[in-house]
Amino acid sequence: MPPKTAPSAETNDLIELFKSLGLTQAKAAEAAKNPKNAATLKDIIDKHALIGKNVEEKQAVLLATLAVSGSKLAEAERAYAVDAILDGRLKSTDQVTAASKYLEANALPIDHADFDKQCGVGFSITPTELASQVSTYIASSAASGWANLGAVISGLRNSSETRWANPLEVKNAVEAAFLEKFGAKEAAKPKGKEPKKEASVKAPAKGDDAAPSASSSRSVFSEGFLGHLHKPGENPQLHPHLREQHLAATGGIVYTRFPPEPNGFLHIGHSKAIFINFGYAAHNGGKCYLRFDDTNPEAEEARYFESILQSVRWLGYEPWKITYSSDNFDKLHALAVELIKRDKGYVCHCTAEEIYANRGGDERGPRKACAHRTRPVSESLAEFEKMRTGYHKPGEAILRMKMDLESGNTMMWDLVAYRVLNAHHHRTHDKWKIYPTYDFTHCLCDSFENISHSLCTTEFIASRESYEWLCDALEIYKPKQSEFGRLNVTGTINSKRKILALVKEGYVKDWDDPRLYTLIALRRRGVPPGAITSFVSGLGVSTAASNIQVSRFEHTVRQYLEGSAPRLLMVLKPLKVTIENLPEDYVLMLEKPLHPKVPELGTSKVPFTRTIYIDAEDFRLEDSKDYFRLAPGKTVGLFQAPHPITCTSYKTDPATGEVTELICKLENDTAGAAKKPKAFIQWVAEHAPSGSPVRIDETRVFHQLFKSDNPLAAVPDFKADINPHSLDMHKGAMVEIGFWGLAKQLYSQAIKESQERTEKALKAAGATEHKDDGTPKATSEQLVGKEVIRFQGLRVAYFAVDKESTLACLNQAEGAEPNWSAGDRIVLNRIVSLKEDSGKAA
């Protein structure tokens, strides 16, 4: 391969000048690359006669930084900054950048004390002091594991106490604190910058202003709605001893719970409830239960239990304990009997129609009690026993609470406490013929578990009165219910019944179809769990409902991936290119970074050969002034390749006229006459010995499932709003060979982290997690799927490997060279486009 075009003599002179200042060859070349910045640095050197003054290398780097950040400064202000660098007041690039901003806003004479304060001059912190600041910050943040590493580091870098600490020292101190607090690195390092977990090897994202930092998460829990919640023990009780017993049992710490019904899959709205309940407890050093409200065996399935636990853990949370309402069936039954004995409960034989009529019916008329409300206590006890033993059939008898029919609150109109169900229960089997309702069970289980904060969405506001009534009626500890606004994402539906209809009628493939907003669907699409909790955290918490555009959610995901997803060369619609001035057997192995701003992600090696492929959308026959990609006679750069190419001719299919191949020339003229490209495009090379390119069997590009933001308003029903073009399928896309090593690396790291995290969770949970009763348990497999293999297809989109893929390399022994194997099938899902408008710029 001919050598690269040499720098001009003028550029070489600048490089030598900058090297004499103290910069390394690489940094000097970088400083000389931009003419404007290079001129500024040369001016600094000349005006301050810096050559021969033995400027330290670090100071030289700071001066080069000033030439960039202070390029707009007047000469006097820039001179002030130069002096501050040379006399040692400014010691870091961050300080120089801050100084440039300060001097832009404040003309001479400078207030020296204010300058020093704003730019961190004279700042010092001992390792002990830094460790203390880090520990305090972590304790007050929402950090719950290694997934929050990037968020905590980012938050500390913005904290006034640690703003000017050495970044490496901050990073090391945070990692040491995390190691002590959370153990060995868990399943989530890769996070961009928010509070949640994702199993992968990615480095923390930087510059993601859409993703909340640990400090913003801290504000969510310490300010606003959550910040004004009562302290444990402040919730009023019927008797003082109930408060004392509660505090004795909890030690005065926060106890919360996430109590889903195991009758369906969790959706995006549940992520807010999970974030609030688990996050609020963690923020306050408390505990959070995962409690399955399994009181309706007719609707419950084992797969829902498994999926709910998996989704909670996938989002990054470990339940303190996993419990079930059915754990308390005996106790609940005993309290139902007690309620009857107190004449606050009665067995009713009214039909649903009669109950509705007694409550005022369609006319909303006056309410009246049913004939059974005044039956003797002994009679209700006898009838309730008949219900329990199966004497009464479903619908023949119910136990109702004797509440307040005159209340303006419908939730006080003698709610049902128990009903007869001839259904097999997954845990209690056929022991019970009667099952408690949510309205009877929920508050009592909260009481049994000493919940200090019963946090739920605002549709349960009306239930607060009945919640408190029942606890007081039985004279037991009364948790305090507080309601927050639910999360709704426009253009989606979350109704289990409606999603089931979509599945059954073939509009989507299953509950995990990536076009849905169930958590299992978002996971399959490849959305990182940290991006979801980042999204939720960024919305804040209040009593108002959050009705959020899908585009805002996707923007958060995009921003999250920007700083964490490795980048691979990829062409979605390959178009063959033959470089005519390269030999048939020519090959140059190029090493490229997996992320230009995150060197921790490493590099990959790709071949550059005579035959390459570009995306068909990067070529057109007709040129124009505002078009900068490839056309006949036009030159374009190739990402990471040493030289641009110029299209000299092309071939077409005689039958269709479609362009099938481009003939191009590599612009490797050593005489300096090479054409300079105005744009760069992605490519992959044909090179059989290395297995290049990696051919993708199927690439799925998802669009919004519904045409409007409110599909429920469609006529005659939501299905009329279905977008018939919500899925594009592409065959034959190509990716660089770095895919194999990256896939193996990400998957292996995810497995390792999930095993470490699960072992820790099981150890913390104790024997209760190991009971062989058929209920779900924490497993490392819950945290790892092929979706952990995420990357940005350069200039295309963000992608994840679908679960239908078969990749033999994922199961290869350590040390084996990952590559294609017979039987491999690669299916990619587009996570999100690179821009809200997915079309590429010219």
N, C-alpha and C positions, 0 to 999 in steps of 0.2 A: 504494500500500500504506500503510495507517495506520502511524504510528510505533510502535516497540516500547513495551511498558508501561514507564513511567518508574520509576526507583528511588524508594523511599520517602524521605521527608524525612530520616529518621534516617540512612539509608544515604548520602544526599547529604552530610550533615554529616560523616560519617566520612571520605568521599572527600576533602572539602575539608581536613579535619584532616591526613590522610595526605599530601596534596599539600603542605601547609605544612611538613611534616617534611622534604620533599625528593623524594618519590616522583613519578613521572610520572603523568599522568591514567590511563593504562592500568594501571600497577602499583598505583596507589591504588585503582582500581575492583576489581582482583583481590584486594587485601588486605581490602577491605570485603565481599567476597562471602560469606565464611564467618563467621557471627556470633561463634563462639567465638574464632577467630584474630583477628578484628577487635577484639574486646573485650580480648584480651591485648595487642595492639599499642597500643591506646588507653591501657591501664593503664601500659605502658612509657613512653609519651610523657608522661602526666600525672605519674607518680611521679618522673621524672627531669627534668621541666620542660624538655623538648627543643625546644619551639617557640621560635624566636628565637635558638637557639644555633648557627645556621649549620651544621647537620649536612649533610655532603656527601651527594650522591645515592647514591653507592656504600654509604655507611654506613647510609643510610635503607633501602636494599634489604636489607642485612645484618640490620637490626633487624626488618624484616618477616619475614625468614627465621627469626629467633629466635622470633618470635611463633608460628610454626608448629612448629618443631622443639623449642622449649623451653616449650611450652604446659603441660607437666606439672611444670615446675620450681617449687620454692618461691621465695618472693619474694627471699630473700637470694641464692640461687644464680643466679637470673635477673639480679639486679642486678650480680653479679660478671661475667656474660657481657656485659651492656650496657657496663660500664666497659671490658671488653677490646675491644669494638668501637670505642668512642669514642676510646680512647687509641691505636688503631691496631695492637693486638696481633693481632686477628682481622681478616683482610683479604679472606677469600673465604667463599662460602656453604658450601663443604665444611668449612672450619674452624669455622664457626658450628654446623653440624650435629654435628661431632665434639665441640665444646665442650658442646653440650646433652647429648649422651650421657654425656660424662665427668661433668658436674655432676649428672646424675641418679644416677650410681653413686657419687659421692663428695661427701659433705656437707661443709659448712664446718667448720673452716678448711681451705682448699684448699692443697695442696702446689703452690706456684707453678711450681717447676721441672718437676714431673711434668706439670702442666697444659700448660705450654708445649711440652713434648716430644710429648705425645699429640695436641696440636691444631696442631702445626706452627708455633707462634709463633716468630718470628725466623728462620724457614727462608729461605735464599737460595741461589741457584744461578746461576752465570753461563751465558751462552749456550754457551761453550766446554765447560764442565763438563756441561751438559745434553746437548750433542751427543755427548760421550764416553760418558755413561751410556746414551744411546739406542743407540749403536753396539755397546757391550758387551752390552746386553740382546738386541739383534737377533741378534748372533753366537751367543749361548747359547740362543736360543729355536729353535722349530721353524719359524720363518718361512721360507717359500720363495717368496714373491711378494706382490703387492698384495692378494691375498685375505686375507692375515693382518694387514692394516693395523689393523682394529678390535681384533683380539686383542692385538697388540703395544701399542697405546695403552692398552687396558684393563689389560694386565699392568704397564705402567709406572705407571699410576695407582694400582696396588696395591703397588708396590715401595716399600720404606722409603726408598730413595735419592731417589725422584722423586715420592713421594706428595703432597707439597705444592707441587710446581711448578705454574706457571700452566698450566691445561689447554690453552689455545690455543697456548702456547709449546711444550708437549709434542707436540701434534698437528703443528705446523709442523716441529718437529725430526724427528719420525718420518717425515713425508712427504718431507723433504729427504734423510734417510738411505735411504728406500726408492727414491727417484729415482736416487740414486747407485748403489745396490746392484742394483736390478732394472730400471732404465730407466723409460721412460714407463709410466704406469699400465697394468697388464696386465688380462687377463680375470678379474677377481674382486673389485673393490672392494666390491661390495655385501655381502659377507659379514656375517653377524650377528656372530660373534665367534670363529670358530674358524679352524683352520689351513687351510681349503681354498678352492678356486677356484670362482667362479661368475660367469658373465658377465652383468652387469646394472648398472643405475645406482643401486642402492640404497645407502643410507648404512649404516655399521656399526651393528649392533644394540647396544642398551644394556640393562643389567639382565638379561641372559640367563644366569641362574645354572645352567642345564642345559648350557650350551655352554662347554667348557673354554677358558680364556684361554691366551695364549702361555706364561704361567708354568706352567700345569698341563701343557701339552704339553712344556715344558722338563723338568718332573719325570719325565714318561714316559720320556724319553730319557736322563736323567742319574741317575735313581734306580731302585730295584727291579731287575727282571730285566735290562733294557737297560743300566742304570747300572753293573752288575757284570760286563758282558762284558769280555773281554780287550782289551788295547790292540793295535793293529797290530804284528805282529812277535812277539807273545808266544805265538802258537800254536806248539806244539812241531813240530820238523821232524826228519826222519830224518838229514839232514846239515846242518851249520851254513851251508854255502854256499847252500842253498835259501832260508833266511831272508834272507840278505844280498841275494840276487838279487831276492827279492820286494820288500824295502824299497827297493832301488834303482829298481825299476820303478814303485812306487807313491808314492815320496817319503814313505812312512810314514803316509799318510792312509788313512781308512776307504774300502773298496770293498765295495759290496753289489750284489745283483742281484735283480730280480723275474723269475722264470723260468716263466711259464705255458705250459701245453700248448695249442696253438691248435686244440683240438678241441671248443670250445664257448664260450659267453659267460660272462664273469665274473659272480660273484654277490656278495652283501653280505659273505660271508666273506672274499672276496679283498680287500675294501677294507682289512681289517686288515693283511694281508700287504703291500699296497702302502704303506700308511701307515708301517708299521714299516721296511721296506727303504729306501724313499725318504727317510722322515723321519729315520731314524738316520744315514744318510749325510749329509744336509743339516745335521743338528745338529752333526755332528763335522767339518764342512767337507770332506766326502768326495764320492764319486761313486757313482751307482747306474746299473747297466745295466738295460735291458729286454731280456731274452733269451728268444726264442721257442724252446721245446724241441720242435723240429719233427723228431722222429725216427720218427713214425708216420704216413707219408703216406696211409694208408688212412682215417684219421679226420680229417685236416686239410682245412680249407676256407678259401679266401681271405677270406670274410666274417668268420671268426673272428680272423684277423690284424688286419684293419681295426678290428674292434670292440674288441679288447683295447687297441690303441694309443689309440683314441679314448677308452676308459674311463679309462685311466691319465691321459691329458692332461686329461680332463674333471674328474677329481678334483683337478687342480691341479699335477700333477707333470710335469716334462720329463725324459725319460731322458737320461743323459749320452751313452750310445750305445745304438743298437738293434742287437742281434746275434742270431744264430741258431745253434743247435747245428749245423745243417748247414754253417755256415761252416767247421767243423772236421772234416768227414767224412774228408778225406784224412789229417789228423793223427790222428784217432781210429782209423782203419784201421791206420795205421802202429804205433800203440801196441798195438793188438790183436795184431798180428804179433809185436811185442816181447814181449808178455805170454806168447805161446805159446813163443817162443824161451827165455824164462826158466823154462819149464816150470810156469807159473802159469795157463795156459789150455789148453783142449783142446776138440776138436770132438767133439760127442756126437750120436748118432743115435737116442737113446731117444725114445719117444713121451711125451706129457704124462702119460699114465696110468702109464707105467713110472717116470718121474721121481717122481711122487707116491708110488708104492709104495716106491721106494728111500728116500724120506724118512720112511717109517714108516706111510704109508697111513692109513686110517680108524682103525686100532688104535693109532696112534702108537707103533708098534714100533721096534725098533732100526734105525738108518740104515745104509745100505750104499752103497758107491760103484758107479757103473755100470761096465760092462766097458770103456768108452772112456777112463776117467780115467787109466789107466796107459799109454795108447798112446804110442808114440815121438813126440817133438817134431816130427820130420820128417814124420811121417804127419799130425799135426794141421795142420801148415803147408800140406801138400798139399791136405787136405780143406777147409781154410779158403779156399784159392785157388779150389777148385771151387765153394764157396758164392758167392764174389765174382763169378765168371764166369757163374753161372746154371746150372751143371751140376746142382746139387741144387735140387729144387723146395721150396716152402714146407712145412715140417714134417719134411723129410728130414734136416736137419742144423742144429745150433745150436752156437755157440761158448759154452762155459761157463768160468767162472773157477774155478780150483782153490783153494778156500778152506779151510774147516775143518768137516768133516762132524761132528766131535765137539762142536762148540760148542753151547751151549744157545740160541744166537741163530739163528733160522731164516734170517735175512738173511746168514748165513755158509755156507749149504748150497749152495755151487757155483752161484751165480746165473748166469743167462743174460746174455751180453755182446752177442751178435749173433744175428740170425735172418734167414732168407731171406724177402724180400717182393717179389713181382712187382707193384710199385706205382709209379706216376708221381709224382715229387716236384715240388712247386711251384717249387723253386729249382734243384735239381740235375737235374731232369727224369728221364731214363732212364739216367743214368750208373751208378747203383748197383742191385744186386740184393739187397744185404744192408744192413741198417740196425741201428745200435746201440740197445741198450735204455736206459731211463732210468738203471738202476743202473750202467751202464758210462759213460754220457755225462755225467751231471750233475756228479759230482765232478771229472771231468777238465776239463770246460768251466769250472768254478769255478777250477780251477788255472790254465788257460790265461789267464783274465781277471784273475788275481791277486786273487781275492776274499779280503778279510780276514775278513769275517763272513758265513758262509753261514747265513742265518736262515730257518728253516722251522717248520712246525707239528709238534706232538708226535707225530703218527702216524709221523714219520720218525725217531724216537729209535732204533729198532732198526736203521735203515739207517746210523746214524753209524759203526758198527764196520766195515761193508763199504765205506763211503765212504773211511774212513781206510786200510783195508787196500789198496785198489786204488792209491791215491796212493803208498803206501810200496812196494807191489810193483813199481811202475814207477819208483820213486825220483825223484818229481817233487814240486814244491811242494804242500803239504797245507793247504788252508784248514781253518778250524775251524767245524764245524756246531754251531749252538745252536738249541734248539727252544722255541717259545712255544705257549701254548694257542690253539686255533683259536676263531673266533667263530661261534656258532650263534644264530640267531634263532628262537624258538619259533613254532609255527603256520605254518611255511613248509617248503618242500623246496628243496634246491639240486642234487640229483642230475640230471645232464644227461639220463640215460636216462628218468627219471620226468617231467621237464619236457617232454621230447620227446613222451612219451605223452599228456600233457595237451594239447599243441598238436595232435597228430594226431587226437585223439579229440574235439576241439572244446570242451574245458572252458575253455581260454583261447584268445585269438586268435593269439598268436605269442609268441616269446621276450621281446618287449618289452611284453607285456600288463601294465598297471600293477598288477595284483594279484600279480604275481610279485616275487621279490626278486633278480632279476638286476639288474646295474647299469644296463643299458639300459632295463629296465622302471621302475626307480626314477627314472631320468632322465626318461622319458616322462611319468611321473606328475607330475613337476614338483619332485621333491625336490632342493633345492640341493646341489651337491657339498660345499659347506662344512658343511652339516648332517651329512652322512655322516662326514666326517673328524672333526667335533666329537664325534659319537657314539662313534666308535672311540677317539679320544683320551681321552674321559672314562671309558672302561672300564679304562684302564691295560693293562699288559702283564705277564703272568706265565706260568708253565708250566701253570696251570689253564685249562681250557676255559671260555669265556664263553658261558653259555646264557642269553640275554637275551630277556625278554618283548617281543613286538611293541609293546606299549603304551609301553615305555620308549624304544624307537627313535622312535616317533611323537611322544612327548613332547619329545625332543630336537629333532626337526624343527619342531614347533610353537613351541618356545621360540626357535629360530633365526629363524623367520619373523616372530615377534612384533615384533622390533625392526628388521626390514629390509623387509618386504613392504608396498608401498603399499596403501592401503585405498580401496575403491570402494563406493559404494552399490549394492546388488544385492538383487533379490527372486527367490527360486527358484521360488515358485509364486504368480504375480501375481494379485492381487485388485484390481479397479478401485475407485477412490475418487473421487467427485465432491464438490468443496468448494463447497457451494451458495451461500455468501456471497462468492464471487469472480466477477468478470466472465468471460465466455467467452474474451475475448482477453487475459486477465491473464497476465503473465509477469514474474518477478523472477529475474535471474541471480545466483546465489549462488556465492561463491568459498569453497572448502573445502580444508583441508590434506589432502595425500595420506597423511600420518601425523601424528598430533597431537604426537608426541614427537620426530619427526625432520624438522625444517623443511627440511633439505637436499633432501628429496624433492620439494618444491614444492607446488603447489596445482592444483586443477582447478575449472572453472566448470560449474555445473549449473543448469538452469532449474527454477523452482518455478511451477506453473500450477494451473489449476482442476481438471485431471484428473491424478491421480497413481495409482501402484500400490503396494500394500503386499504383504507376504507373507501368503498365506492363513492361515498358522499363527499370525499375529498378531491374528486376530479369532476370536471365538466368540460364540455367541448367549447362552450362559448365563454370567452373571458370578458371581464369588465373592470373598471377602475377600482371598484370597491370590493373586488374579489381577490383574495390573496393566497388561495390554495392552488392546486395543480390544474393546469390546462395546457393545451398544445403550445409549446414554446415558452412556457412559464416555469419559474424555478421555485422550489419549496424546500424548506429544511425538514430533516427527519430527527425527531427527538432522540437524543443520546448518540446519534450517529456523527461521524467526524466531518461529513460534507453534505451539502444539499444536492438535490437532483433536479434536472431539467427534462421535461417531457419533449421528446423529439418526434415521436409518432405513436400510433396506436392501432390496434386490431379490433375488428368488430365481427360479430356473428352474422354471416351472410343472410340468414333467415330472419333475424329480428332487428338487426342493426345495432344491437347492444354492444357497448364497448367491453371486450373480454380481456384485453391485455394492453399495457402501456410499455412503450420502449423509451427508456430514459438514459440520460448521461449523468455520471457522477461528476460534480463540479470540483475536481481535485487539482485544479491548475496551480502549480507551484509558483507561477510568475506573478501571482497577486491579482489576476484578472477575473477570479471567480465571482460569479454573481452572488450578491448577498440576499438571502431570502427575507421576506417580510412576514412569513408565517412558518410554523413548524407543525407537522402532522405525525400521527402515530403509525407504526408499521410493525410487521413481524417477518422474519426471514425463513426461507425454505432451506433446511439443512438436516437431511436425514440422519447423519451420524449422531447428532445431539438430540434428535427427536423433535426438532423445531419445524413447524409450529405445533403447539398443542391445539388440537381441533375439538371444538365444543359441539357436542351432539345437539344440544337444544338450549337456547337462551330465551328466557321468558321475560318479557317487558310488560309490567302491569300498569294499568291506568285506573282512574277512579271507577268503581263499580257502578255508580249512579251518575246520571247526567246533571242532577241539580244538587244544591246544598241541603234540600229538605225532601228526601224521597218519600217520606210519610205523607206529604201533601199531594202526591200524584193521584190521578184518577184513572181507573177505578181503584187501584191500590199501588203500593210501593213498587210492585214488579213492573209497572208501566214506565218507571223511571230508569230501568236497567240500561246501562250503556252497552250497546252491542259490540263495541270495539274496546273493551276493557283489557284485552290480552292480545299482545303481539308475540308470535313465535318466530324465532330466527334459527335456521339450521346452518351449521358450518362456520360459525364465528371462530376466530383464531386468537390465541393468547400466547405470550412468550413462554419459553420453557422454564422460566423462573417459577411458574405456577406450581410445579411439582414439589420443589423444595419448600415453598411457602406453605402449601397445603399440609405437608407433613409436619412442618414446624408448628403451625398454628394449632393443628389438631392434637399433636403430642403434648404441647404445652397446656392446652385446655384440659386434657385428661389428667395430667399431673396435678394441676391446680384444683380440679374438681375432687380428686381423691383426697388431697390434703384438707380441703375445706370440709368434705363430708366426714372424714375421720374426726375432725375437730367437733363438728356438729353432733355426731353420734356420741362422742365422749361427753360432751356437755349435757346432752339430753338424758344420758344414763339408760338404765334398763327399760324405761318406758318406751323407748324407740325400738326396742328389739322384740317386743311381744309378737308372737306368731298368731295374730288374730285376723289376718287378711286385710288389715288396714295399711295405708301407704306409709312408707318409711323414707327417710333421706337416703338417697343413693347417689353415687358420683355420676351415674349414667343420666340422671335428670338434668345435669348441667351441661352436657356435651352432646352436640349434634353436628352434622356437617356444616350447619350454618355458621359455625365459628370461623370457617374459612371465608373471610371477607377481603375484598380488595377493590381498589379503584381501577377500572379499565381506563387508562389514560385518555382523556378527552371523550370518553364514552359515557360512563355512569359508574355507580357503585354496585357491586355484585356480591352475591353469596352463593355457595354451593347448595343445591337443593338436596333434600333427604333421599330422593329417588336415584341420586348418583351412586355409582360404584367406583371406588378408587382403591385399588389394591395397595397402593403405596402407604395408605394410612395404617395398615396392619403389618407393614414390613418391620423387621427387627431394627433396633437402633444401629446406626452406622451404614445401613444399606442405602445406596443411591436411589432416591425416589425418581420414578420415571413411569412411562405408560406401560400398562400390562394388558394382555389379551383379556377381553371381557370388561374393560373399563368403559364407563359411560358417564359423561359429564353433563350435568344439567345445571344451568345458572339461573338464579332469580335476580332481577334488578331490584335492589333495595330502594334506591332513589336516584333521580337524575342529578347531574352536576349543577344544574341551575333550575330555577322554578320553571322557566321556559326551557324544555329539554333540547330544543334545537341548538346546534353548534353555531357559534359566531363564524362569520366568513373569515 
